[in-house]
Amino acid sequence: MTAGMEQVARTAGEDEGRKLGTAETIVTYIVILVGAVGLMFPFAWMLSTSLKPLDEVYSYPIIWIPSQIIFENYIDVFKKVPFARYLWNSFVLSVLGIIGNMAGSSLAAFSFARLRYPGRTLFFIMMLSTMMVPVWVTMVPTFIMFSRLGWLDTYLPILLPAYFAVPFFTFLMRQFFLSVPVEIEDSARIDGCSSFGVFFRILMPLSIPALATVAIFSFFFYWNDLLGPLIYLRSQLKFPVAMGIASFQSEQYANFALMMAAATMALAPMLVVFFFTQRLFIQGVVITGVKG
């Protein structure tokens, strides 16, 4: 009799737990849905404005669905400024920046994670401490250095730092390398593999999720970067898309339809990249936090 009552109580508790779990799940999805709608609101307004005739842009209340869809707004952007060149420049900067960040940061991370030498931990702490230094502190001396090297109005001041190990990406890759069992490296060394062999043949193929995370972060940074080009570039034909839009805004400040068309085209590549790589991005972030 007692056992039966205990079983009934246990079953009732499990049912109550399932109901609470279902309620929590529903509330969670509602909160996520509300947040998603709030985040999509500016994008929806931007896309709608980019397709409106000019007389509907400033109307109040907001006209979300244009009475006439004007695709010519996108064509006019290319007619008024070399927007295709802006997109190409951003693509080149992003690709070279991704390569630099993956190569430089992964090599430095391999050194901090696997090699043994005096002061390794101290050097790693010193490198991480540079993340606390604001960019404004180093802006003037860095500009003077690149100016004396004759690199102004080139992409070198923007791209060169990527090839010398970015602290955040180095930390990210180091965390992943530490999660790889040392026994795999020892087996490779027994078979005659050098340190570079271990790096290129063992660790790099295993670190695709972490490298994908570095690549995604790098792409977003270089595609959106305005400060670097604003400081070092002078020629309009060398402008990336972020600086091109800033210049275009000063010329077309009264034409919101063209400005939103340009902003939509600049945002589209980032949405596509994140949509197709979000699984690798999440996997890389999770994996790199496994072992410290």
Disulfide bonds with the S-S distance in Angstrom:
none
